[in-house]
Amino acid sequence: MSKSKVLLTADRTLMSNYRNDEFLGFGTTAPPNVVPEWFFQPLFFPPIKTIIGVPIKAPYGLRKIEAQLLNEGFEVLTVDPDLSKRLTTLRCWEYTLWILSV
């Protein structure tokens, strides 16, 4: 029996380091129609650093879920949310996509 493959990611607002300022994270709760997204995203939740789409750092809760899935025998890959969108639209991976809001 082959291992189940899981592609694990989170919402863009959760997968950010908020410019190393935890209070900028509260800015992600602002209504999206007040500030244009081209200004809003880079200011409050910039993309995280990745190596070929795999984040160098990920939220603690996401890493805990990844660790438990690995312990249960799943083959897990935690990826950047932008990469997961491209992978699912291209259907180039045989992974089950789990998008979590922790």
Secondary structure as the mmCIF struct_conf table of DSSP 4:
data_model
#
loop_
_struct_conf.conf_type_id
_struct_conf.id
_struct_conf.beg_label_comp_id
_struct_conf.beg_label_asym_id
_struct_conf.beg_label_seq_id
_struct_conf.end_label_comp_id
_struct_conf.end_label_asym_id
_struct_conf.end_label_seq_id
HELX_LH_PP_P HELX_LH_PP_P1 SER A 2 SER A 4
STRN STRN1 LYS A 5 ALA A 10
TURN_TY1_P TURN_TY1_P1 ARG A 12 LEU A 14
BEND BEND1 MET A 15 MET A 15
HELX_RH_3T_P HELX_RH_3T_P1 TYR A 18 ASN A 20
HELX_RH_3T_P HELX_RH_3T_P2 GLU A 22 THR A 29
BEND BEND2 ALA A 30 ALA A 30
TURN_TY1_P TURN_TY1_P2 PRO A 32 VAL A 34
BEND BEND3 VAL A 35 VAL A 35
HELX_RH_AL_P HELX_RH_AL_P1 GLU A 37 PHE A 44
BEND BEND4 PHE A 45 PHE A 45
HELX_LH_PP_P HELX_LH_PP_P2 PRO A 46 LYS A 49
STRN STRN2 THR A 50 ILE A 51
TURN_TY1_P TURN_TY1_P3 ILE A 52 GLY A 53
STRN STRN3 VAL A 54 PRO A 55
BEND BEND5 ILE A 56 LYS A 57
HELX_RH_AL_P HELX_RH_AL_P2 TYR A 60 ASN A 71
TURN_TY1_P TURN_TY1_P4 GLU A 72 GLY A 73
STRN STRN4 GLU A 75 THR A 78
HELX_RH_AL_P HELX_RH_AL_P3 PRO A 81 LEU A 90
TURN_TY1_P TURN_TY1_P5 ARG A 91 ARG A 91
STRN STRN5 THR A 96 LEU A 100
#
